[in-house]
Amino acid sequence: MPTPAPTPTSPILTSTPRLHISLLSPTPTHSAFLHDLWTTPDFTTSCGPSPFKNPDDATAFLTNRLQSIYTTSNHQRGIFLLSRRPHPTAPLVESVPIGTISLMQGTPPDGYRVPDIGFCVLPAESGRGYATEAGRAMVEYACTELGTAGVFGFCDVENARSRRVLEKVGLEDRGERALRAFGGRRSAVYALSGMAADLGVYGVEG
Ligand SMILES: CC(C)(COP(=O)(O)OP(=O)(O)OC[C@H]1O[C@@H](n2cnc3c(N)ncnc32)[C@H](O)[C@@H]1OP(=O)(O)O)[C@@H](O)C(=O)NCCC(=O)NCCS
């Protein structure tokens, strides 16, 4: 699968020595990348059927849904591009897209009072610690830059790789719940170390 270059103008949210985390935009390169990433067997096995039949569907998602989340959250929530830096000081334009990382937060009663992180890495790039590195950077960004009172991680209870990443990022296993944010589907719930034992404080049910 070809790896398209990111648009040089995509604003960077935060960076690590190996990665840039930047905003996605409805460009042909980002649309093609997102379509390819979210149609891999890794994605569909873990997250269910892809929302995209073709890159045009990804363009529509980036143009409508994601831009709306960016706008209403002052570009501090949403789904972001993960790019691998060829060397520790490489700018975004020299980096290669390898995945996405999300920091999502609805508004009560549908959403919760702190955001949750989620990630997806190309199969060819997985197993190298990129999701863990990006997750740690995103948690740091949420806590220090946004001042959130915690961070959640939700995933399918059978998704052992994702559960391992959430643990390595510093989130604790808080059991399984049927989450309204996921249409009532039973999900594994992880919460940042130090968050209240009673997750009802954050609007989480049950
Ligand atoms: C889950 C995903 C993001 C992980 O990305 P990654 O960059 O490979 O993750 P990392 O390399 O940082 O860490 C993977 C960890 O999982 C472990 N792992 C791999 N397969 C595993 C399995 N079957 N069971 C348990 N742990 C497993 C690895 O050994 C590693 O842990 P370690 O460092 O202690 O050895 C990636 O596989 C993916 O995109 N999956 C599809 C989408 C998805 O499931 N997203 C999560 C929904 S929130």
The ligand as a Gaussian input file, in Angstrom:
#p B3LYP/6-31G(d) Opt

LIG

0 1
 C       -3.974000      -2.081000      18.864000
 C       -2.927000      -1.391000      18.002000
 C       -3.239000       0.103000      17.929000
 C       -1.552000      -1.604000      18.654000
 O       -0.574000      -0.819000      17.958000
 P        0.992000      -1.108000      18.132000
 O        1.729000       0.084000      17.643000
 O        1.308000      -2.421000      17.529000
 O        1.108000      -1.234000      19.730000
 P        2.474000      -1.289000      20.595000
 O        3.584000      -1.810000      19.726000
 O        2.654000       0.035000      21.243000
 O        2.113000      -2.348000      21.729000
 C        1.527000      -3.595000      21.416000
 C        1.561000      -4.476000      22.663000
 O        0.584000      -5.506000      22.522000
 C        1.215000      -6.750000      22.751000
 N        0.459000      -7.743000      21.995000
 C        0.491000      -8.009000      20.671000
 N       -0.379000      -8.993000      20.395000
 C       -0.968000      -9.333000      21.565000
 C       -1.943000     -10.293000      21.938000
 N       -2.515000     -11.081000      21.030000
 N       -2.313000     -10.365000      23.244000
 C       -1.756000      -9.568000      24.175000
 N       -0.823000      -8.632000      23.880000
 C       -0.441000      -8.538000      22.588000
 C        2.628000      -6.535000      22.241000
 O        3.490000      -7.562000      22.706000
 C        2.902000      -5.156000      22.851000
 O        3.123000      -5.246000      24.243000
 P        4.638000      -5.345000      24.873000
 O        5.341000      -4.063000      24.503000
 O        4.427000      -5.498000      26.347000
 O        5.294000      -6.528000      24.234000
 C       -2.883000      -1.974000      16.563000
 O       -2.700000      -3.349000      16.637000
 C       -4.147000      -1.683000      15.761000
 O       -4.230000      -0.681000      15.089000
 N       -5.164000      -2.566000      15.845000
 C       -6.416000      -2.360000      15.100000
 C       -7.244000      -1.196000      15.648000
 C       -7.549000      -1.347000      17.135000
 O       -7.769000      -2.434000      17.647000
 N       -7.583000      -0.205000      17.840000
 C       -7.875000      -0.182000      19.262000
 C       -9.282000       0.263000      19.491000
 S       -9.234000       1.564000      20.716000

